[in-house]
Amino acid sequence: MRRYVHPIVPAAPRQGGACPALQDVLCALAGQNQVLCAMKSELDEILALLQSQAENGAS
C-alpha cells in the first residue's frame, strides 16, 4: 500500500522580506494606523477645547 506524499509547493517569491499576502496586510494596517493617529489628533484638539470651555464656565 502506497502512502500519499503531498508535493512540495515552492514558496511565493519574497519582497522586502515578507510574502506578498503578508505585505498587503502590513500595508493595510499601516494605513489604518495613519487614519487612527489622525483621528486621535483631532480628538485631542476637541478635548482640549472642551476642557478650556469647562474651565472658563466654572470660573
Phi and psi in radians as a Rosetta constraint file:
Dihedral C 1 N 2 CA 2 C 2 CIRCULARHARMONIC -1.512 0.35
Dihedral N 2 CA 2 C 2 N 3 CIRCULARHARMONIC 2.494 0.35
Dihedral C 2 N 3 CA 3 C 3 CIRCULARHARMONIC -1.585 0.35
Dihedral N 3 CA 3 C 3 N 4 CIRCULARHARMONIC 2.515 0.35
Dihedral C 3 N 4 CA 4 C 4 CIRCULARHARMONIC -1.344 0.35
Dihedral N 4 CA 4 C 4 N 5 CIRCULARHARMONIC 2.283 0.35
Dihedral C 4 N 5 CA 5 C 5 CIRCULARHARMONIC -2.057 0.35
Dihedral N 5 CA 5 C 5 N 6 CIRCULARHARMONIC 2.097 0.35
Dihedral C 5 N 6 CA 6 C 6 CIRCULARHARMONIC -1.238 0.35
Dihedral N 6 CA 6 C 6 N 7 CIRCULARHARMONIC 2.284 0.35
Dihedral C 6 N 7 CA 7 C 7 CIRCULARHARMONIC -1.169 0.35
Dihedral N 7 CA 7 C 7 N 8 CIRCULARHARMONIC 2.548 0.35
Dihedral C 7 N 8 CA 8 C 8 CIRCULARHARMONIC -1.431 0.35
Dihedral N 8 CA 8 C 8 N 9 CIRCULARHARMONIC 2.117 0.35
Dihedral C 8 N 9 CA 9 C 9 CIRCULARHARMONIC -1.676 0.35
Dihedral N 9 CA 9 C 9 N 10 CIRCULARHARMONIC 2.230 0.35
Dihedral C 9 N 10 CA 10 C 10 CIRCULARHARMONIC -1.092 0.35
Dihedral N 10 CA 10 C 10 N 11 CIRCULARHARMONIC 2.497 0.35
Dihedral C 10 N 11 CA 11 C 11 CIRCULARHARMONIC -1.200 0.35
Dihedral N 11 CA 11 C 11 N 12 CIRCULARHARMONIC 2.685 0.35
Dihedral C 11 N 12 CA 12 C 12 CIRCULARHARMONIC -1.118 0.35
Dihedral N 12 CA 12 C 12 N 13 CIRCULARHARMONIC 2.546 0.35
Dihedral C 12 N 13 CA 13 C 13 CIRCULARHARMONIC -1.052 0.35
Dihedral N 13 CA 13 C 13 N 14 CIRCULARHARMONIC 2.441 0.35
Dihedral C 13 N 14 CA 14 C 14 CIRCULARHARMONIC -1.524 0.35
Dihedral N 14 CA 14 C 14 N 15 CIRCULARHARMONIC 2.435 0.35
Dihedral C 14 N 15 CA 15 C 15 CIRCULARHARMONIC -2.179 0.35
Dihedral N 15 CA 15 C 15 N 16 CIRCULARHARMONIC 2.051 0.35
Dihedral C 15 N 16 CA 16 C 16 CIRCULARHARMONIC 1.156 0.35
Dihedral N 16 CA 16 C 16 N 17 CIRCULARHARMONIC 0.441 0.35
Dihedral C 16 N 17 CA 17 C 17 CIRCULARHARMONIC 1.477 0.35
Dihedral N 17 CA 17 C 17 N 18 CIRCULARHARMONIC 0.058 0.35
Dihedral C 17 N 18 CA 18 C 18 CIRCULARHARMONIC -2.372 0.35
Dihedral N 18 CA 18 C 18 N 19 CIRCULARHARMONIC 2.648 0.35
Dihedral C 18 N 19 CA 19 C 19 CIRCULARHARMONIC -1.210 0.35
Dihedral N 19 CA 19 C 19 N 20 CIRCULARHARMONIC 2.723 0.35
Dihedral C 19 N 20 CA 20 C 20 CIRCULARHARMONIC -0.978 0.35
Dihedral N 20 CA 20 C 20 N 21 CIRCULARHARMONIC -0.725 0.35
Dihedral C 20 N 21 CA 21 C 21 CIRCULARHARMONIC -1.100 0.35
Dihedral N 21 CA 21 C 21 N 22 CIRCULARHARMONIC -0.750 0.35
Dihedral C 21 N 22 CA 22 C 22 CIRCULARHARMONIC -1.152 0.35
Dihedral N 22 CA 22 C 22 N 23 CIRCULARHARMONIC -0.671 0.35
Dihedral C 22 N 23 CA 23 C 23 CIRCULARHARMONIC -1.066 0.35
Dihedral N 23 CA 23 C 23 N 24 CIRCULARHARMONIC -0.716 0.35
Dihedral C 23 N 24 CA 24 C 24 CIRCULARHARMONIC -1.089 0.35
Dihedral N 24 CA 24 C 24 N 25 CIRCULARHARMONIC -0.741 0.35
Dihedral C 24 N 25 CA 25 C 25 CIRCULARHARMONIC -1.119 0.35
Dihedral N 25 CA 25 C 25 N 26 CIRCULARHARMONIC -0.769 0.35
Dihedral C 25 N 26 CA 26 C 26 CIRCULARHARMONIC -1.116 0.35
Dihedral N 26 CA 26 C 26 N 27 CIRCULARHARMONIC -0.686 0.35
Dihedral C 26 N 27 CA 27 C 27 CIRCULARHARMONIC -1.150 0.35
Dihedral N 27 CA 27 C 27 N 28 CIRCULARHARMONIC -0.708 0.35
Dihedral C 27 N 28 CA 28 C 28 CIRCULARHARMONIC -1.116 0.35
Dihedral N 28 CA 28 C 28 N 29 CIRCULARHARMONIC -0.727 0.35
Dihedral C 28 N 29 CA 29 C 29 CIRCULARHARMONIC -1.136 0.35
Dihedral N 29 CA 29 C 29 N 30 CIRCULARHARMONIC -0.677 0.35
Dihedral C 29 N 30 CA 30 C 30 CIRCULARHARMONIC -1.109 0.35
Dihedral N 30 CA 30 C 30 N 31 CIRCULARHARMONIC -0.704 0.35
Dihedral C 30 N 31 CA 31 C 31 CIRCULARHARMONIC -1.114 0.35
Dihedral N 31 CA 31 C 31 N 32 CIRCULARHARMONIC -0.746 0.35
Dihedral C 31 N 32 CA 32 C 32 CIRCULARHARMONIC -1.113 0.35
Dihedral N 32 CA 32 C 32 N 33 CIRCULARHARMONIC -0.670 0.35
Dihedral C 32 N 33 CA 33 C 33 CIRCULARHARMONIC -1.085 0.35
Dihedral N 33 CA 33 C 33 N 34 CIRCULARHARMONIC -0.724 0.35
Dihedral C 33 N 34 CA 34 C 34 CIRCULARHARMONIC -1.098 0.35
Dihedral N 34 CA 34 C 34 N 35 CIRCULARHARMONIC -0.727 0.35
Dihedral C 34 N 35 CA 35 C 35 CIRCULARHARMONIC -1.111 0.35
Dihedral N 35 CA 35 C 35 N 36 CIRCULARHARMONIC -0.802 0.35
Dihedral C 35 N 36 CA 36 C 36 CIRCULARHARMONIC -1.125 0.35
Dihedral N 36 CA 36 C 36 N 37 CIRCULARHARMONIC -0.669 0.35
Dihedral C 36 N 37 CA 37 C 37 CIRCULARHARMONIC -1.137 0.35
Dihedral N 37 CA 37 C 37 N 38 CIRCULARHARMONIC -0.695 0.35
Dihedral C 37 N 38 CA 38 C 38 CIRCULARHARMONIC -1.135 0.35
Dihedral N 38 CA 38 C 38 N 39 CIRCULARHARMONIC -0.723 0.35
Dihedral C 38 N 39 CA 39 C 39 CIRCULARHARMONIC -1.129 0.35
Dihedral N 39 CA 39 C 39 N 40 CIRCULARHARMONIC -0.713 0.35
Dihedral C 39 N 40 CA 40 C 40 CIRCULARHARMONIC -1.091 0.35
Dihedral N 40 CA 40 C 40 N 41 CIRCULARHARMONIC -0.717 0.35
Dihedral C 40 N 41 CA 41 C 41 CIRCULARHARMONIC -1.060 0.35
Dihedral N 41 CA 41 C 41 N 42 CIRCULARHARMONIC -0.773 0.35
Dihedral C 41 N 42 CA 42 C 42 CIRCULARHARMONIC -1.143 0.35
Dihedral N 42 CA 42 C 42 N 43 CIRCULARHARMONIC -0.718 0.35
Dihedral C 42 N 43 CA 43 C 43 CIRCULARHARMONIC -1.146 0.35
Dihedral N 43 CA 43 C 43 N 44 CIRCULARHARMONIC -0.629 0.35
Dihedral C 43 N 44 CA 44 C 44 CIRCULARHARMONIC -1.095 0.35
Dihedral N 44 CA 44 C 44 N 45 CIRCULARHARMONIC -0.699 0.35
Dihedral C 44 N 45 CA 45 C 45 CIRCULARHARMONIC -1.128 0.35
Dihedral N 45 CA 45 C 45 N 46 CIRCULARHARMONIC -0.750 0.35
Dihedral C 45 N 46 CA 46 C 46 CIRCULARHARMONIC -1.111 0.35
Dihedral N 46 CA 46 C 46 N 47 CIRCULARHARMONIC -0.746 0.35
Dihedral C 46 N 47 CA 47 C 47 CIRCULARHARMONIC -1.074 0.35
Dihedral N 47 CA 47 C 47 N 48 CIRCULARHARMONIC -0.774 0.35
Dihedral C 47 N 48 CA 48 C 48 CIRCULARHARMONIC -1.084 0.35
Dihedral N 48 CA 48 C 48 N 49 CIRCULARHARMONIC -0.710 0.35
Dihedral C 48 N 49 CA 49 C 49 CIRCULARHARMONIC -1.116 0.35
Dihedral N 49 CA 49 C 49 N 50 CIRCULARHARMONIC -0.787 0.35
Dihedral C 49 N 50 CA 50 C 50 CIRCULARHARMONIC -1.120 0.35
Dihedral N 50 CA 50 C 50 N 51 CIRCULARHARMONIC -0.677 0.35
Dihedral C 50 N 51 CA 51 C 51 CIRCULARHARMONIC -1.145 0.35
Dihedral N 51 CA 51 C 51 N 52 CIRCULARHARMONIC -0.718 0.35
Dihedral C 51 N 52 CA 52 C 52 CIRCULARHARMONIC -1.179 0.35
Dihedral N 52 CA 52 C 52 N 53 CIRCULARHARMONIC -0.643 0.35
Dihedral C 52 N 53 CA 53 C 53 CIRCULARHARMONIC -1.157 0.35
Dihedral N 53 CA 53 C 53 N 54 CIRCULARHARMONIC -0.680 0.35
Dihedral C 53 N 54 CA 54 C 54 CIRCULARHARMONIC -1.148 0.35
Dihedral N 54 CA 54 C 54 N 55 CIRCULARHARMONIC -0.699 0.35
Dihedral C 54 N 55 CA 55 C 55 CIRCULARHARMONIC -1.162 0.35
Dihedral N 55 CA 55 C 55 N 56 CIRCULARHARMONIC -0.706 0.35
Dihedral C 55 N 56 CA 56 C 56 CIRCULARHARMONIC -1.209 0.35
Dihedral N 56 CA 56 C 56 N 57 CIRCULARHARMONIC -0.607 0.35
Dihedral C 56 N 57 CA 57 C 57 CIRCULARHARMONIC -1.279 0.35
Dihedral N 57 CA 57 C 57 N 58 CIRCULARHARMONIC -0.512 0.35
Dihedral C 57 N 58 CA 58 C 58 CIRCULARHARMONIC -1.377 0.35
Dihedral N 58 CA 58 C 58 N 59 CIRCULARHARMONIC -0.373 0.35
